[in-house]
Each structure stands twice: as C-alpha cells, then as structure tokens.
C-alpha cells in the first residue's frame, strides 16, 4: 500500500515539475517579443549597477558567475529585468521539490524495505544533480541556436542598411528601420538592432556596438562592430563600407557552404562503406560460397563411399 501511494505521488510530482518547466520557459521567452513596445522589458546592458544589489554584495567569483549567467540569458534572448532571478528561482524550486519528493518516497519505502529506500535515495540524488544542470544546458543550447539564426540573418540586414544609408538616413534611424523590416523574417536580429538603436540614443553608437559585440560573440558581429566604430571615428563613408562588408560576408558564407559540401563526401564514405559492403559481399560471394560448400559436401560423400 505504501508503495502504491509513493508511486502515485512520484508521478504527480513529475507531472507538476514538467508543467512548471513549460510555464516558466514560456514566460521567460515571451518578453523578447515585447521588446519593440517597451512595457516592462529593459535590456540587461542598459540597467545601472544599482539594479542588481545581489551582485554588488556577492564575492568576486559570484559576480563573475552572475555576469556569465546574464550574458547567457541575453544571448538566449531573455531580456527581462528579473530574468536571472526567475531562472535561479525556477531551478532552485525544481531541485527542492524533487529533493522533498525523494525524501518522502525514501521514508515510505524504508518502512518496508530499507535497502530499497537507500537505492531510491541514490537515484533521487543523481536525478537532482541532473535537474540542477539541465536548465543551464538548455539555456546555453538556446543561446547557440539563436546565435546561428543571427549569423544567417546578418547579410540580409546589411543589404537593407546599405539601402537606407544610401538613401540619406542616419545610422541610428537606419537601425530602427531595419529592425522594423526584419521583425517578421528575422526576429532575433531585429531585437538586437532595436537594442543597438536604443543604446545609441542613450549613450553613443560606439558604446552600442561594443555591447552588441559583447552579447553576440560571433565573428560577423565583431567585424561589423569594429567597422562601424572605425568609420564613426574617422568620418568615412559608412554606406560603402557596409556594402563591401555585406559582399564579403556573402562570399564567406558561399565559401563555407562549398567547404561543407566538399567535406560531406568524405564523411559519407565510411557509413556507406559499412552499410553497403556486407550486402555487396553477400551478393557477389554468396553463390560462390554456396557452390563451394556443395562441392565440398559432395567431395566428402564421394571420399566416404570409397
């Protein structure tokens, strides 16, 4: 009877944990779509240090850990002011809930079988460690996926920006127009361009692009940041520089695609060899082996008859 109650309780708690994961991740992801309309969404880089008292009162290693977490949250597109607190609260709630459920199951099972309760405790501890690590792993995977989408969208954005700059728009207005045009096709890059445009209004374009390169740590964004910053300082024609950079970016993408296509034939060689060779050997050698086997059997029968 105790085992039945423990099983029902474990399934109920597992369902609540999965449901809470979906709800929290949905709420964390939603502010990215609200960025164009402000609301309660503020980019993490715009906030003053006073907005994070817990980071100021923590030791240096904790500050570095919090900064890394904030960077991973921004790369994943979660720009709420309390994104870090929500993430840590969510992970802590999962671990504590699972630990309490494991402790209750161990207590109920240990009444009848102490060894079974000890095994459940060991498995529950391993699962608790996994639950602690999974949200961070998911966050990093979401950030890497978003960086790839931004890299694919950069050439199209640069073409639109070149058209805007050639038409006489200033750079800050060009970023605003391009972010509005890319909202449906490339929402991730549109969000980042909106943040760059707001940083440029609050501080300067130099500061805006430094923060952009810090959040989106990919070679294309690093080069674009250096290009725009240098053009702003030297007073050169930014539209021509961006047009040339867009052409070079498309050329690098084409060369990278050719490189991957050339590598594909080599990568497919070993699977095709391992999958096709057994069947080829069976087709080519099968009849010969059967005939040889029949011949040996008949030869042995003839020798035995003599």
C-alpha positions as CSV (number, residue, x, y, z in Angstrom):
1,X,0.0,0.0,0.0
2,X,2.8,2.4,0.9
3,X,4.4,1.5,-2.5
4,X,1.2,2.4,-4.4
5,X,1.0,5.8,-2.6
6,X,4.6,6.5,-3.3
7,X,4.2,5.7,-7.0
8,X,1.2,7.9,-7.4
9,X,2.9,10.7,-5.5
10,X,6.1,10.4,-7.7
11,X,4.0,10.5,-10.9
12,X,2.1,13.5,-9.6
13,X,5.2,15.4,-8.7
14,X,6.9,14.6,-12.0
15,X,3.9,16.0,-13.9
16,X,3.9,19.2,-11.8
17,X,7.6,19.6,-12.5
18,X,7.2,19.2,-16.2
19,X,4.3,21.6,-16.2
20,X,6.2,24.2,-14.3
21,X,9.2,23.9,-16.6
22,X,6.9,24.6,-19.6
23,X,5.2,27.6,-17.9
24,X,8.4,29.2,-16.7
25,X,10.2,28.8,-20.0
26,X,7.2,30.3,-21.8
27,X,7.2,33.3,-19.5
28,X,10.9,33.8,-19.9
29,X,10.7,33.6,-23.7
30,X,7.7,36.0,-24.0
31,X,9.5,39.3,-23.2
32,X,11.6,39.0,-26.4
33,X,8.5,39.6,-28.5
34,X,7.5,42.6,-26.4
35,X,10.8,44.5,-26.8
36,X,9.6,46.7,-29.6
37,X,6.8,48.0,-27.4
38,X,8.9,48.6,-24.3
39,X,6.5,47.6,-21.5
40,X,8.4,46.2,-18.5
41,X,11.3,44.9,-20.7
42,X,14.6,46.6,-20.2
43,X,17.9,45.3,-21.8
44,X,20.3,44.0,-19.3
45,X,23.1,46.2,-20.5
46,X,21.1,49.4,-20.1
47,X,20.4,48.8,-16.4
48,X,22.6,50.6,-13.8
49,X,24.6,48.6,-11.3
50,X,22.1,49.7,-8.6
51,X,19.5,47.4,-10.2
52,X,21.5,44.3,-9.2
53,X,22.2,44.7,-5.4
54,X,22.7,41.0,-5.0
55,X,25.6,41.1,-7.5
56,X,27.2,44.0,-5.7
57,X,27.1,42.3,-2.3
58,X,28.4,39.0,-3.5
59,X,32.1,38.0,-3.7
60,X,34.1,38.3,-6.9
61,X,33.6,34.7,-8.1
62,X,29.8,35.1,-7.5
63,X,29.8,38.3,-9.5
64,X,31.7,36.6,-12.4
65,X,29.2,33.7,-12.3
66,X,26.2,36.1,-12.3
67,X,27.7,38.1,-15.2
68,X,28.2,34.9,-17.2
69,X,24.6,33.9,-16.4
70,X,23.4,37.3,-17.5
71,X,25.4,37.0,-20.7
72,X,23.9,33.6,-21.4
73,X,20.4,34.9,-20.8
74,X,20.9,37.8,-23.1
75,X,22.3,35.5,-25.8
76,X,19.2,33.3,-25.5
77,X,17.0,36.4,-25.9
78,X,15.7,36.7,-22.4
79,X,15.8,40.4,-21.6
80,X,13.6,40.8,-18.6
81,X,15.0,42.8,-15.7
82,X,14.3,39.8,-13.4
83,X,15.4,37.1,-15.9
84,X,18.3,36.0,-13.7
85,X,16.2,35.9,-10.6
86,X,13.4,34.0,-12.4
87,X,15.9,31.5,-13.7
88,X,17.6,30.8,-10.4
89,X,14.3,30.6,-8.6
90,X,12.9,28.2,-11.1
91,X,16.0,25.9,-10.9
92,X,16.0,26.0,-7.1
93,X,12.3,25.2,-7.0
94,X,12.8,22.2,-9.2
95,X,15.7,20.9,-7.1
96,X,13.9,21.4,-3.8
97,X,10.7,19.9,-5.0
98,X,12.4,16.8,-6.3
99,X,14.5,16.5,-3.1
100,X,11.4,16.6,-0.9
101,X,9.6,14.1,-3.2
102,X,12.7,11.8,-3.0
103,X,12.9,12.1,0.8
104,X,9.2,11.3,1.2
105,X,9.5,8.3,-1.1
106,X,12.6,7.1,0.8
107,X,10.8,7.4,4.1
108,X,7.7,5.5,2.9
109,X,9.8,2.7,1.2
110,X,12.3,2.4,4.1
111,X,9.4,1.4,6.4
112,X,9.0,-1.9,4.5
113,X,12.5,-2.3,2.8
114,X,15.5,-0.3,4.0
115,X,17.6,-1.4,1.1
116,X,15.0,-0.3,-1.5
117,X,14.8,3.1,0.3
118,X,18.6,3.5,0.1
119,X,18.5,2.7,-3.7
120,X,15.7,5.3,-4.2
121,X,17.8,7.9,-2.3
122,X,20.8,7.3,-4.5
123,X,18.8,7.5,-7.7
124,X,17.0,10.6,-6.5
125,X,20.3,12.3,-5.7
126,X,21.6,11.6,-9.2
127,X,18.3,12.9,-10.7
128,X,18.5,16.0,-8.5
129,X,22.0,16.8,-9.9
130,X,20.7,16.3,-13.4
131,X,17.8,18.6,-12.7
132,X,20.2,21.2,-11.4
133,X,22.3,21.0,-14.6
134,X,19.6,20.7,-17.3
135,X,18.2,24.3,-17.2
136,X,21.7,25.8,-17.7
137,X,22.4,23.3,-20.5
138,X,19.1,24.3,-22.1
139,X,19.9,27.9,-21.8
140,X,23.3,27.5,-23.5
141,X,21.8,25.4,-26.3
142,X,19.1,28.1,-26.8
143,X,21.8,30.8,-26.9
144,X,23.9,28.9,-29.5
145,X,20.8,28.3,-31.7
146,X,19.9,32.0,-31.5
147,X,23.5,33.0,-32.5
148,X,23.3,30.8,-35.6
149,X,20.0,32.4,-36.6
150,X,21.5,35.8,-36.2
151,X,24.6,34.9,-38.3
152,X,22.3,33.7,-41.1
153,X,20.3,37.0,-41.0
154,X,23.2,39.4,-41.0
155,X,23.8,39.6,-44.8
156,X,20.1,40.5,-45.4
157,X,20.2,43.1,-42.7
158,X,23.4,44.7,-44.1
159,X,21.8,44.9,-47.6
160,X,18.8,46.8,-46.1
161,X,21.0,49.0,-44.1
162,X,23.1,49.9,-47.2
163,X,19.9,50.9,-49.0
164,X,18.9,53.1,-46.0
165,X,22.3,54.8,-45.7
166,X,22.4,55.3,-49.5
167,X,19.0,57.0,-49.3
168,X,20.3,59.5,-46.7
169,X,19.1,58.1,-43.4
170,X,21.5,58.5,-40.5
171,X,22.9,55.3,-39.0
172,X,20.7,55.3,-35.9
173,X,17.5,55.8,-38.0
174,X,18.7,53.1,-40.3
175,X,19.0,50.6,-37.5
176,X,15.4,51.4,-36.4
177,X,14.0,51.0,-39.9
178,X,15.9,47.7,-40.5
179,X,14.8,46.3,-37.1
180,X,11.2,47.0,-38.1
181,X,11.5,45.4,-41.5
182,X,13.2,42.3,-40.1
183,X,10.7,41.8,-37.3
184,X,8.8,39.0,-39.2
185,X,11.6,37.4,-41.1
186,X,14.5,37.5,-38.6
187,X,13.0,38.4,-35.1
188,X,16.2,37.7,-33.2
189,X,18.3,40.1,-35.2
190,X,15.5,42.6,-35.2
191,X,15.5,42.6,-31.4
192,X,19.3,43.1,-31.2
193,X,19.1,46.0,-33.7
194,X,16.4,47.6,-31.6
195,X,18.7,47.3,-28.5
196,X,21.6,48.8,-30.5
197,X,19.4,51.7,-31.6
198,X,18.2,52.4,-28.0
199,X,21.8,52.2,-26.7
200,X,22.8,54.7,-29.4
201,X,20.1,57.1,-28.3
202,X,21.0,56.8,-24.6
203,X,24.8,56.8,-24.9
204,X,26.7,56.6,-28.2
205,X,27.0,54.3,-31.2
206,X,30.4,53.3,-30.0
207,X,29.0,52.1,-26.7
208,X,26.0,50.5,-28.5
209,X,28.2,48.4,-30.8
210,X,30.6,47.4,-28.0
211,X,27.6,46.0,-26.1
212,X,26.3,44.4,-29.3
213,X,29.6,42.6,-29.9
214,X,29.7,41.5,-26.2
215,X,26.2,40.0,-26.3
216,X,26.5,38.4,-29.7
217,X,30.0,36.9,-29.7
218,X,30.3,35.8,-33.4
219,X,32.9,36.9,-35.9
220,X,30.4,38.7,-38.2
221,X,29.2,40.9,-35.4
222,X,32.7,41.6,-34.1
223,X,33.8,42.7,-37.5
224,X,30.7,44.8,-38.0
225,X,31.2,46.5,-34.7
226,X,34.8,47.3,-35.5
227,X,33.9,48.5,-38.9
228,X,31.1,50.9,-37.7
229,X,33.2,52.2,-34.8
230,X,36.2,52.9,-37.0
231,X,34.1,54.6,-39.7
232,X,32.4,56.8,-37.0
233,X,35.8,57.8,-35.6
234,X,37.4,58.5,-38.9
235,X,34.4,60.1,-40.6
236,X,34.5,57.8,-43.7
237,X,31.6,56.8,-45.8
238,X,29.7,54.2,-43.8
239,X,27.4,53.0,-46.6
240,X,30.2,52.0,-48.8
241,X,32.0,50.2,-46.0
242,X,28.9,48.3,-45.0
243,X,28.1,47.4,-48.7
244,X,31.6,46.0,-49.1
245,X,31.3,44.1,-45.8
246,X,28.0,42.6,-46.9
247,X,29.6,41.4,-50.1
248,X,32.5,39.8,-48.2
249,X,30.1,38.2,-45.7
250,X,28.1,36.6,-48.5
251,X,31.4,35.4,-50.1
252,X,32.5,33.8,-46.8
253,X,29.1,32.1,-46.5
254,X,29.4,30.7,-50.0
255,X,32.9,29.5,-49.3
256,X,31.8,27.9,-46.1
257,X,28.9,26.2,-47.9
258,X,31.4,24.9,-50.5
259,X,33.7,23.6,-47.8
260,X,30.9,21.8,-46.0
261,X,29.8,20.3,-49.3
262,X,33.3,19.0,-50.0
263,X,33.5,17.5,-46.6
264,X,30.2,15.8,-46.9
265,X,31.5,13.3,-49.5
266,X,34.3,12.3,-47.2
267,X,32.0,12.0,-44.2
268,X,29.6,9.8,-46.1
269,X,32.3,7.4,-47.3
270,X,32.6,5.4,-44.1
271,X,28.8,5.0,-43.4
272,X,28.2,4.0,-47.0
273,X,31.1,1.6,-46.8
274,X,30.0,-0.1,-43.6
275,X,26.4,-0.3,-44.8
276,X,26.9,-1.4,-48.4
277,X,29.9,-3.7,-48.2
278,X,28.1,-6.5,-46.2
279,X,25.3,-6.6,-48.8
280,X,27.7,-6.4,-51.7
281,X,29.8,-9.3,-50.3
282,X,26.6,-11.4,-49.8
283,X,25.5,-10.8,-53.4
284,X,28.9,-11.3,-55.0
285,X,30.3,-14.1,-52.8
286,X,27.1,-15.8,-51.7
287,X,26.6,-18.0,-54.8
288,X,30.3,-18.9,-54.9
289,X,30.4,-19.8,-51.3
290,X,27.3,-22.0,-51.7
291,X,28.7,-23.7,-54.7
292,X,32.0,-24.3,-52.9
293,X,30.1,-25.7,-49.9
294,X,28.1,-28.0,-52.1
295,X,31.2,-29.2,-53.9
296,X,33.0,-29.9,-50.6
297,X,30.0,-31.8,-49.3
298,X,29.8,-33.9,-52.4
299,X,33.6,-34.5,-52.4
300,X,33.4,-35.7,-48.8
301,X,30.5,-38.0,-49.6
302,X,32.4,-39.5,-52.6
303,X,35.5,-40.0,-50.4
304,X,33.4,-41.7,-47.7
305,X,31.8,-44.0,-50.3
306,X,35.2,-45.2,-51.5
